[in-house]
Amino acid sequence: MTQSPNRPSDNYVPTYFLASLGAGGLAVTFFMYLMFWVPHKGKPVPTFEDISTAFATGDFPLQAAIAIAVLGIAAFAILNVKSLIWNLSALSAFHKTEGYSKLRATNAESTLLAMPLALAMTVNALFIVGLVFVPGLWSVAEFLFPAALIAFAAIAVIAFRLIGQFLGRVLAKGGIFDVTAHNSFAQMLPAFALAMVAVGMSAPSAMSTNPTTVGMSIVMSTFMGTAAILYSVLALFTAVNSMLHHGTAKEAAPTLMIVVPLMTVLGIMFLRQNHGLHTTFETHASAGETLVLLARLIAVQVLFLMLGVLVLRRQGYFVDFVFGQKTSPGSYALVCPGVGFAVMVHFFVNKGLVGAGIIEKFGLAYWSLTAIALISQFAMIVLVWRLNRQHFPRRVQPTSVPAE
C-alpha cells in the first residue's frame, strides 16, 4: 500500500486558529450588508424580523443583497465553528508532544493566544447568527447580554493566564526572550486577543437598555481595550527596533498588518461604548467627532497596509506562500487585515461620511467607496479558499501497489 502524503496542517501549530478567525471575520463582513442596508428602526442592529420584512417588501437589489448576506453568514459561520473545533482537538493532541514543550520555551509561546482570540471571534459570530436566523431573539436579548459578558470574561481569564505564563517566564529572568527573533509583529497577537474580547464585551453597551448592563459592559470592555492598547504599543515599538537591526522574518511578515484588524475591533468598541453613553447616560458624541475617529482609524489601517504590502512584495512572500507551492500557517494572518479593512470601510462610509452628511446614502459616491469594502471582502474569500486548499487538501486514498 502507498501512503497518502501528510498535509501541511498535520504539522500543527496554534497559528492555525487564525483559519477559524478569518472565517468568522468573513461572516461579519456579510453582516455589514444587513447592518447598513436593512432598515431596523428602534434597534441598534437588524434582527430576523427586520431582515424578513425587508426581503418581503424590498426591491430586487435589496433582496439579492439580503440573500447573499444570509448565505455568506451561514457558510462562513459553519466554517468558523468547524475550524475552531478542529483546532481545539489538534491543540489538545499537540499538548502531549515534544513540539509543545519546545514552543513554550521560545518566543512562539505567544501564538497560544490565537486560541482565546478565535474563541472570542466565534462568540461574536454566533451572536450574529442568532440575530439573523432566530425569530424573536431580540425579545430575550436582555437576558443574553449578562451571559455574553460572563462568556467573554471566561475567555479573558484564559487569555490573561496564557499571557501571564509567557511574561512570567521571560521577565522573571533575563536572556530567555530572543530579541533577534522578535523581528515581526507576531508578539502583538496577545493584544489582538484582548481587543477581540473587548469588542465582544462592548456589545451590550450598544444594545442593552438596562443601565447596569450597559455600565458593566462599558467598564469591562474599557479594561480589556486598555490592556490591548498597552500591550500592542509595547510589542510594536520593541518589534520595530528588532526589525531595523535584523530585517523582518519572512514567514511572520504578514503580522506587519495585524494593526489593521486591531484598529477595526477597537474602533467598533469605541462606537459601541459611545452609543451606550448616548442612549443610557446622555453623553452625546457629534457626527463630526465620529467622523474624525473613524478617519483616524482608517488612516492608520491604510498606512500599515502600505507598509505590509511593501515588505511582503520585497520578500517575495506572495509568490512563495500564496501563489506558489510553499506553505506557512502564518499565511492565514493575511486574511485578518483584508477583513478588518472591509468592515472599517463600511463603518467609515455609513457612520462617518453618511452620518456627517458629507455624502448621500446609496448615491454614486456611496457605492464607489463601498466598492472598496466589497473588493477587499471578495479578495479575502478567494484567499481563504486558496489557503484552505493548500493547508487542508483532501487526503488521497491509499492505493494498492501490485507485487512484482
Buried (B, 14 or more C-beta within 10 A) or exposed (E): EEEEEEBBBEEBBBBBBBBBBBBBBBBBBBBBBBBBBBEBEEBBBBBBBBBEBBBEEBEEEBBEBBEEBBEBBBBBBEBBBEBBEBBBEBBEEBEEEEEBEEBBEEBBBBBBBBBBBBBBBBBBBBBBBBBBBEEEBBEEBBEBBBEBBEBBBBBBEBBBEBBEEBBEBBEEEEEEBEBEBBBBBBBBBBBBBBBBBBBBBBBBBBBBEBEEBBBBBBEBBBBBBEBBBEBBEEBBEBBEEBBEEEBBBBBBBBBBBBBBBBBBBBBBBBBBBBBBBEBBEEEEBEBEEBBEBBEEBBEBBEEBBEBBBEBBEEBEBBEBBBEEEBBBBBBBBBBBBBBBBBBBBBBBBBBBBBBBEEBEBEEEBBEEBBEBBBEBBEBBBEBBEEBBEBBBEEEEEEEEEEEE
